Each structure stands twice: as structure tokens, then as C-alpha cells.
Amino acid sequence: MTPDPLPPRLPATDLTRHRRLREQGSLDRADLEAILDAGFVCHLGVVAEGRPLVVPTVYGRDERQLYLHGSVASRSLAGGTPVCVTVTHVDGLVLARSVFEHGVNYRSAVIHGTARKVTDPEEKLAGLRLLTEHTAPGQWSYARLPNRRELAATTLLALSLAEASVKIRTGAPEDGGGPDAELGLWAGVLPLTSAWGAPVTDPVLPPDTPVPGHIARREGTRHG
């Protein structure tokens, strides 16, 4: 049986309620999905052995869950404990007339829940496929798939996308209508963008080995 889809509006819980800068908050699940689709590195926060631990890792998703992977030796991937996952994109510096009014144009998502260690072999393979295809579309069908030993050495966590907080800041500085507007100083936004560069071939490959099309096509483009 196919599970019911998550509601289009994010719930405002004690963990996700926007308490400040509420105008930058969003309860639209489509905004959450767009932020996740625009990146592929997240930061996983968890308490391990009594201490807070935050680690970067790659991720993939379906309509209901976020998948994160790592080594079976990783303390942060034990599963069964509350975690917090963050994804942030910086779109530009907001440079105002006063330092106090400076800011950042950004998109961020914070996902809360209890991470579940994936043990079912079929779900584990499907989750790793989602993760791989999210990071490098086309690579799952191009490269060799993981064998039993490699799967045993890999931990995959699943985290529900049911509870999340989203914030987005866009636009110009907000001091254009105040006293500092009379200073005659430049103010505005310094955009920040990133793009994939030209593929660099492994030097041990024969020189006539072609770059596969799904990799070559990404040169000059942005992820997501």
C-alpha cells in the first residue's frame, strides 16, 4: 500500500514555529522541497556519547523521507535518536548603509525527527540510488553498483520530512527609508552564485576515455 502523501503545509510545532523574523518563514512544503533539491550537502546534528556532534554529509530524498549515508563506524549514524538536519544556501550579501543593518539573502531548511537506520536491503539500495542520483544524476546506471561487502560497510539513515522549518530572505537592504539613507553611501546586494566547472579526468585513465554525457552536460550549470 502506498503511504498517504505529506500535507502541502508544514506544521508549526514547538521545534519549527518561527519566533523571530517571521516574515521570512514559510510553511509551504514546496519551498522545503525546492531548498533540498537545490543542494546535496547537509549538516546532521545529533547528541553522541553525551556530546553534541554536527557532521556534513550528502543526502537524497523522496516525497516523504530524507536519506543520509556514511560509514558504519560513524557515531552520528547510530539511528534511533532525535536529530536535526540543516540545509542552507547563501544567495548574496545584503550590504546596507550601516553595519547593523547588514544581512544575508538565503534559503534554509531545518528538519527535526528521529532518524531510522535502514536495514531492509531493498530500501537501502533504493535509498542509496536516490542519494546518488540526487548528487550526480545518471551516475547510478553508469557506475558499478555496490556489492554486499560495500553495502554492509555503509549505514543509511531515513528521516521523515514531516516536521521542518523553512526560512527565506530575498531583496534589498531595509534601511532605505530611514535616517541612514541621507548618508549618500552605496547599499545593495552582492549576489553569490556557484556553477560546476569542466570535468577533470583521472590521470590514470587512458587519454581517449570520453567523459560521459551526464557528467559533461553539467559543466557551467548549477545543481538543482
Number of C-alpha atoms within 10 A of each C-alpha: 3 4 6 7 8 14 10 11 13 22 17 13 11 8 14 18 16 18 8 8 10 10 10 14 19 18 19 15 20 13 20 23 16 13 21 25 16 16 19 20 17 21 18 21 18 24 15 15 9 7 7 10 14 17 13 14 14 18 27 25 24 14 10 14 16 21 24 26 22 16 15 15 11 13 14 21 25 17 19 12 15 14 19 18 22 20 21 20 17 14 18 19 18 21 20 22 22 14 8 9 12 17 17 20 20 16 23 19 23 21 22 21 19 16 23 18 20 18 12 9 12 10 13 21 16 13 25 25 19 20 24 19 17 24 19 15 16 15 17 17 11 10 8 8 14 13 8 10 8 10 17 13 11 18 21 26 23 24 24 20 21 16 16 24 24 26 21 19 19 14 11 18 21 16 16 14 9 9 9 13 15 10 9 8 10 9 18 17 19 14 12 11 10 10 11 14 12 12 13 7 12 9 7 6 9 9 9 6 9 10 12 12 9 13 15 14 13 17 13 12 11 13 15 12
